[in-house]
Amino acid sequence: MAITYTIDNDEIRGWIEERGGVPAVLKGAVEESGEESADMLHISFDPNDSNMEEMDWEEFFERFENENLALVYDDAATQDEEHDFELVDRFRARDEYAPDEELPDSGDEDVMRENTDSDDMM
């Protein structure tokens, strides 16, 4: 298993499209507390999944940045295998998946500023 952590929009879009996925929201997700949560950002690989609502790339990446997410995926999995991925909190997960000196740059000035500000608080 080769785990990859990224916030690079081009890399994320390429990975999703290569595997036949689309950006989506998961409708009616239930939190651990048992309460229904707001629509959760997700990636859909099943066009027949009625719990998923496809969204456009611009909206996907806007939410991706606003929610400070990162994509963690197994890049060793073949396209025919089940897609092993997770959208994670980029600040909580970055130490586990990407040491500070290797953090990718999304190119978004606001995100870079937030990353710098949060580093100062750690």
RONUDO-909606 format. One record per residue (C-alpha): residue number from 1; residue in one letter; x, y, z. Coordinates in Angstrom, 2 decimals. Each point is the difference from the previous one (the first is absolute). Example, Ala and Ser with C-alpha at 12.3 -4.5 7.8 and 13.67 -1.06 7.14 Angstrom:
// residues 2
<node><resi>1</resi><resn>A</resn><c1>12.30</c1><c2>-4.50</c2><c3>7.80</c3></node>
<node><resi>2</resi><resn>S</resn><c1>1.37</c1><c2>3.44</c2><c3>-0.66</c3></node>
***
This chain:
// residues 122
<node><resi>1</resi><resn>M</resn><c1>0.00</c1><c2>0.00</c2><c3>0.00</c3></node>
<node><resi>2</resi><resn>A</resn><c1>1.41</c1><c2>3.39</c2><c3>-1.04</c3></node>
<node><resi>3</resi><resn>I</resn><c1>-1.89</c1><c2>2.75</c2><c3>1.77</c3></node>
<node><resi>4</resi><resn>T</resn><c1>-0.01</c1><c2>3.42</c2><c3>-1.66</c3></node>
<node><resi>5</resi><resn>Y</resn><c1>-1.09</c1><c2>3.27</c2><c3>1.66</c3></node>
<node><resi>6</resi><resn>T</resn><c1>-0.86</c1><c2>2.96</c2><c3>-2.23</c3></node>
<node><resi>7</resi><resn>I</resn><c1>-1.78</c1><c2>3.33</c2><c3>-0.12</c3></node>
<node><resi>8</resi><resn>D</resn><c1>1.03</c1><c2>0.65</c2><c3>-3.62</c3></node>
<node><resi>9</resi><resn>N</resn><c1>-3.20</c1><c2>0.57</c2><c3>-2.01</c3></node>
<node><resi>10</resi><resn>D</resn><c1>1.43</c1><c2>-1.31</c2><c3>-3.29</c3></node>
<node><resi>11</resi><resn>E</resn><c1>1.29</c1><c2>-3.18</c2><c3>1.64</c3></node>
<node><resi>12</resi><resn>I</resn><c1>-3.33</c1><c2>-0.57</c2><c3>1.77</c3></node>
<node><resi>13</resi><resn>R</resn><c1>-2.07</c1><c2>0.56</c2><c3>-3.12</c3></node>
<node><resi>14</resi><resn>G</resn><c1>2.28</c1><c2>-2.25</c2><c3>-2.04</c3></node>
<node><resi>15</resi><resn>W</resn><c1>-0.18</c1><c2>-2.81</c2><c3>2.57</c3></node>
<node><resi>16</resi><resn>I</resn><c1>-3.79</c1><c2>0.19</c2><c3>0.17</c3></node>
<node><resi>17</resi><resn>E</resn><c1>-0.56</c1><c2>0.19</c2><c3>-3.77</c3></node>
<node><resi>18</resi><resn>E</resn><c1>2.49</c1><c2>-2.81</c2><c3>-0.76</c3></node>
<node><resi>19</resi><resn>R</resn><c1>-2.17</c1><c2>-2.28</c2><c3>2.14</c3></node>
<node><resi>20</resi><resn>G</resn><c1>-3.33</c1><c2>1.12</c2><c3>-1.46</c3></node>
<node><resi>21</resi><resn>G</resn><c1>-1.02</c1><c2>2.05</c2><c3>3.03</c3></node>
<node><resi>22</resi><resn>V</resn><c1>-1.74</c1><c2>3.33</c2><c3>0.34</c3></node>
<node><resi>23</resi><resn>P</resn><c1>-0.11</c1><c2>2.58</c2><c3>2.78</c3></node>
<node><resi>24</resi><resn>A</resn><c1>-3.13</c1><c2>-0.39</c2><c3>2.09</c3></node>
<node><resi>25</resi><resn>V</resn><c1>-1.71</c1><c2>0.58</c2><c3>3.31</c3></node>
<node><resi>26</resi><resn>L</resn><c1>-1.29</c1><c2>-2.82</c2><c3>2.15</c3></node>
<node><resi>27</resi><resn>K</resn><c1>-3.61</c1><c2>0.78</c2><c3>0.87</c3></node>
<node><resi>28</resi><resn>G</resn><c1>-1.41</c1><c2>-0.80</c2><c3>3.44</c3></node>
<node><resi>29</resi><resn>A</resn><c1>3.17</c1><c2>-1.26</c2><c3>1.63</c3></node>
<node><resi>30</resi><resn>V</resn><c1>-0.43</c1><c2>-0.96</c2><c3>3.64</c3></node>
<node><resi>31</resi><resn>E</resn><c1>2.59</c1><c2>1.05</c2><c3>2.57</c3></node>
<node><resi>32</resi><resn>E</resn><c1>1.20</c1><c2>-2.23</c2><c3>2.84</c3></node>
<node><resi>33</resi><resn>S</resn><c1>-2.47</c1><c2>1.78</c2><c3>2.29</c3></node>
<node><resi>34</resi><resn>G</resn><c1>-2.82</c1><c2>-1.31</c2><c3>-2.19</c3></node>
<node><resi>35</resi><resn>E</resn><c1>-0.96</c1><c2>3.44</c2><c3>-1.31</c3></node>
<node><resi>36</resi><resn>E</resn><c1>-0.17</c1><c2>0.73</c2><c3>-3.71</c3></node>
<node><resi>37</resi><resn>S</resn><c1>2.87</c1><c2>2.19</c2><c3>-1.13</c3></node>
<node><resi>38</resi><resn>A</resn><c1>0.21</c1><c2>2.58</c2><c3>-2.76</c3></node>
<node><resi>39</resi><resn>D</resn><c1>0.80</c1><c2>-1.28</c2><c3>-3.45</c3></node>
<node><resi>40</resi><resn>M</resn><c1>3.53</c1><c2>-1.40</c2><c3>0.18</c3></node>
<node><resi>41</resi><resn>L</resn><c1>2.54</c1><c2>0.56</c2><c3>-2.77</c3></node>
<node><resi>42</resi><resn>H</resn><c1>0.83</c1><c2>-3.32</c2><c3>-1.65</c3></node>
<node><resi>43</resi><resn>I</resn><c1>1.10</c1><c2>-1.71</c2><c3>-3.21</c3></node>
<node><resi>44</resi><resn>S</resn><c1>-2.46</c1><c2>-2.24</c2><c3>-1.83</c3></node>
<node><resi>45</resi><resn>F</resn><c1>1.09</c1><c2>-2.96</c2><c3>-2.08</c3></node>
<node><resi>46</resi><resn>D</resn><c1>-3.55</c1><c2>-1.37</c2><c3>-0.38</c3></node>
<node><resi>47</resi><resn>P</resn><c1>-2.35</c1><c2>2.00</c2><c3>-2.25</c3></node>
<node><resi>48</resi><resn>N</resn><c1>-2.96</c1><c2>-2.01</c2><c3>1.37</c3></node>
<node><resi>49</resi><resn>D</resn><c1>0.59</c1><c2>0.91</c2><c3>3.66</c3></node>
<node><resi>50</resi><resn>S</resn><c1>-3.11</c1><c2>1.96</c2><c3>1.00</c3></node>
<node><resi>51</resi><resn>N</resn><c1>1.75</c1><c2>1.31</c2><c3>3.15</c3></node>
<node><resi>52</resi><resn>M</resn><c1>2.49</c1><c2>1.93</c2><c3>-2.13</c3></node>
<node><resi>53</resi><resn>E</resn><c1>-0.65</c1><c2>3.25</c2><c3>-1.82</c3></node>
<node><resi>54</resi><resn>E</resn><c1>2.55</c1><c2>0.96</c2><c3>-2.65</c3></node>
<node><resi>55</resi><resn>M</resn><c1>1.44</c1><c2>3.51</c2><c3>0.14</c3></node>
<node><resi>56</resi><resn>D</resn><c1>2.25</c1><c2>2.03</c2><c3>-2.29</c3></node>
<node><resi>57</resi><resn>W</resn><c1>3.75</c1><c2>0.20</c2><c3>0.51</c3></node>
<node><resi>58</resi><resn>E</resn><c1>0.03</c1><c2>3.69</c2><c3>0.90</c3></node>
<node><resi>59</resi><resn>E</resn><c1>-2.46</c1><c2>-0.51</c2><c3>2.85</c3></node>
<node><resi>60</resi><resn>F</resn><c1>1.82</c1><c2>-3.16</c2><c3>1.12</c3></node>
<node><resi>61</resi><resn>F</resn><c1>3.37</c1><c2>1.75</c2><c3>0.27</c3></node>
<node><resi>62</resi><resn>E</resn><c1>-1.54</c1><c2>3.07</c2><c3>1.64</c3></node>
<node><resi>63</resi><resn>R</resn><c1>-1.44</c1><c2>-2.18</c2><c3>2.75</c3></node>
<node><resi>64</resi><resn>F</resn><c1>3.19</c1><c2>-2.07</c2><c3>0.10</c3></node>
<node><resi>65</resi><resn>E</resn><c1>2.01</c1><c2>3.15</c2><c3>0.78</c3></node>
<node><resi>66</resi><resn>N</resn><c1>-2.57</c1><c2>1.57</c2><c3>2.36</c3></node>
<node><resi>67</resi><resn>E</resn><c1>-0.24</c1><c2>-3.23</c2><c3>2.02</c3></node>
<node><resi>68</resi><resn>N</resn><c1>3.81</c1><c2>-0.34</c2><c3>0.06</c3></node>
<node><resi>69</resi><resn>L</resn><c1>-0.03</c1><c2>-3.50</c2><c3>-1.43</c3></node>
<node><resi>70</resi><resn>A</resn><c1>2.68</c1><c2>-2.21</c2><c3>-1.49</c3></node>
<node><resi>71</resi><resn>L</resn><c1>-0.34</c1><c2>-3.14</c2><c3>-2.08</c3></node>
<node><resi>72</resi><resn>V</resn><c1>1.76</c1><c2>-3.10</c2><c3>1.30</c3></node>
<node><resi>73</resi><resn>Y</resn><c1>0.01</c1><c2>-2.96</c2><c3>-2.37</c3></node>
<node><resi>74</resi><resn>D</resn><c1>1.73</c1><c2>-3.27</c2><c3>-0.76</c3></node>
<node><resi>75</resi><resn>D</resn><c1>1.82</c1><c2>0.61</c2><c3>-3.26</c3></node>
<node><resi>76</resi><resn>A</resn><c1>1.03</c1><c2>-3.66</c2><c3>-0.25</c3></node>
<node><resi>77</resi><resn>A</resn><c1>-3.60</c1><c2>-1.12</c2><c3>-0.57</c3></node>
<node><resi>78</resi><resn>T</resn><c1>-0.83</c1><c2>-0.80</c2><c3>-3.60</c3></node>
<node><resi>79</resi><resn>Q</resn><c1>-2.88</c1><c2>1.66</c2><c3>-1.79</c3></node>
<node><resi>80</resi><resn>D</resn><c1>-2.00</c1><c2>-3.25</c2><c3>0.24</c3></node>
<node><resi>81</resi><resn>E</resn><c1>0.37</c1><c2>-0.27</c2><c3>3.78</c3></node>
<node><resi>82</resi><resn>E</resn><c1>-2.25</c1><c2>1.73</c2><c3>2.49</c3></node>
<node><resi>83</resi><resn>H</resn><c1>1.09</c1><c2>3.62</c2><c3>0.42</c3></node>
<node><resi>84</resi><resn>D</resn><c1>1.69</c1><c2>0.43</c2><c3>3.36</c3></node>
<node><resi>85</resi><resn>F</resn><c1>-0.16</c1><c2>3.70</c2><c3>0.85</c3></node>
<node><resi>86</resi><resn>E</resn><c1>-1.07</c1><c2>2.42</c2><c3>2.68</c3></node>
<node><resi>87</resi><resn>L</resn><c1>-0.62</c1><c2>3.74</c2><c3>0.18</c3></node>
<node><resi>88</resi><resn>V</resn><c1>1.69</c1><c2>1.06</c2><c3>3.23</c3></node>
<node><resi>89</resi><resn>D</resn><c1>0.62</c1><c2>3.16</c2><c3>2.01</c3></node>
<node><resi>90</resi><resn>R</resn><c1>3.22</c1><c2>1.30</c2><c3>-1.56</c3></node>
<node><resi>91</resi><resn>F</resn><c1>1.33</c1><c2>1.48</c2><c3>3.23</c3></node>
<node><resi>92</resi><resn>R</resn><c1>-0.63</c1><c2>-3.08</c2><c3>2.13</c3></node>
<node><resi>93</resi><resn>A</resn><c1>1.26</c1><c2>-2.47</c2><c3>-2.58</c3></node>
<node><resi>94</resi><resn>R</resn><c1>2.96</c1><c2>1.82</c2><c3>-1.50</c3></node>
<node><resi>95</resi><resn>D</resn><c1>2.50</c1><c2>-1.06</c2><c3>2.67</c3></node>
<node><resi>96</resi><resn>E</resn><c1>-0.98</c1><c2>-3.63</c2><c3>-0.51</c3></node>
<node><resi>97</resi><resn>Y</resn><c1>0.08</c1><c2>0.02</c2><c3>-3.80</c3></node>
<node><resi>98</resi><resn>A</resn><c1>2.31</c1><c2>2.87</c2><c3>-0.97</c3></node>
<node><resi>99</resi><resn>P</resn><c1>2.79</c1><c2>1.41</c2><c3>2.13</c3></node>
<node><resi>100</resi><resn>D</resn><c1>0.12</c1><c2>3.81</c2><c3>-0.01</c3></node>
<node><resi>101</resi><resn>E</resn><c1>2.87</c1><c2>0.25</c2><c3>-2.45</c3></node>
<node><resi>102</resi><resn>E</resn><c1>-1.90</c1><c2>-2.13</c2><c3>-2.53</c3></node>
<node><resi>103</resi><resn>L</resn><c1>-3.42</c1><c2>1.68</c2><c3>0.20</c3></node>
<node><resi>104</resi><resn>P</resn><c1>-1.46</c1><c2>0.62</c2><c3>-3.45</c3></node>
<node><resi>105</resi><resn>D</resn><c1>-1.10</c1><c2>3.50</c2><c3>-0.95</c3></node>
<node><resi>106</resi><resn>S</resn><c1>-3.56</c1><c2>0.34</c2><c3>-1.28</c3></node>
<node><resi>107</resi><resn>G</resn><c1>0.86</c1><c2>3.39</c2><c3>-1.49</c3></node>
<node><resi>108</resi><resn>D</resn><c1>-2.86</c1><c2>1.67</c2><c3>1.86</c3></node>
<node><resi>109</resi><resn>E</resn><c1>1.38</c1><c2>3.07</c2><c3>1.83</c3></node>
<node><resi>110</resi><resn>D</resn><c1>-2.71</c1><c2>-0.17</c2><c3>2.69</c3></node>
<node><resi>111</resi><resn>V</resn><c1>0.85</c1><c2>-3.63</c2><c3>0.75</c3></node>
<node><resi>112</resi><resn>M</resn><c1>3.71</c1><c2>0.79</c2><c3>0.10</c3></node>
<node><resi>113</resi><resn>R</resn><c1>-0.72</c1><c2>2.85</c2><c3>2.42</c3></node>
<node><resi>114</resi><resn>E</resn><c1>-2.16</c1><c2>-2.29</c2><c3>2.18</c3></node>
<node><resi>115</resi><resn>N</resn><c1>2.75</c1><c2>-2.66</c2><c3>-0.01</c3></node>
<node><resi>116</resi><resn>T</resn><c1>2.55</c1><c2>2.59</c2><c3>1.09</c3></node>
<node><resi>117</resi><resn>D</resn><c1>-2.31</c1><c2>1.42</c2><c3>2.67</c3></node>
<node><resi>118</resi><resn>S</resn><c1>-0.80</c1><c2>-3.45</c2><c3>1.41</c3></node>
<node><resi>119</resi><resn>D</resn><c1>3.70</c1><c2>-0.94</c2><c3>0.04</c3></node>
<node><resi>120</resi><resn>D</resn><c1>0.68</c1><c2>3.03</c2><c3>2.18</c3></node>
<node><resi>121</resi><resn>M</resn><c1>-2.60</c1><c2>-1.20</c2><c3>2.50</c3></node>
<node><resi>122</resi><resn>M</resn><c1>1.41</c1><c2>-3.54</c2><c3>0.30</c3></node>
***
